[in-house]
Amino acid sequence: MDKTIQVIINDIKETVTENTTISQLIIRYKEGDADLIVEHNGRFVYPRKYEEIILSHDDRIEFINPNFGG
């Protein structure tokens, strides 16, 4: 069985498997906006880093959709 960790995504505590990357989260939460902005622990993440960043327990992720709204 895969080990899990707790992370906070858009202010909601979630459980994910260890070694989850930001890219995997984007897929899991269907964040397909081409203009998506991602923050990891309060810092902007460049899209080229999504595959490299592995989440740790209690990390905070914010998905920001700048085109959302009207």
WOCOR-V995387 format. One record per backbone hydrogen bond with DSSP energy under -0.5 kcal/mol. CO is the residue of the C=O (numbers start at 0). NH is the residue of the N-H. If there is no record, write none. Layout:
# WOCOR-V995387
CO_NH, CO_NH
This chain:
# WOCOR-V995387
2_17, 4_15, 5_57, 6_8, 6_13, 7_9, 7_60, 8_11, 11_8, 13_6, 15_4, 16_19, 19_54, 20_24, 21_25, 22_26, 23_27, 24_28, 25_30, 26_29, 29_31, 32_35, 34_65, 36_63, 37_44, 38_40, 38_61, 39_42, 42_39, 44_37, 45_48, 46_49, 48_51, 48_52, 49_21, 49_22, 51_53, 52_21, 54_18, 55_58, 58_7, 59_40, 60_9, 61_38, 61_63, 62_64, 63_36, 63_65, 64_67
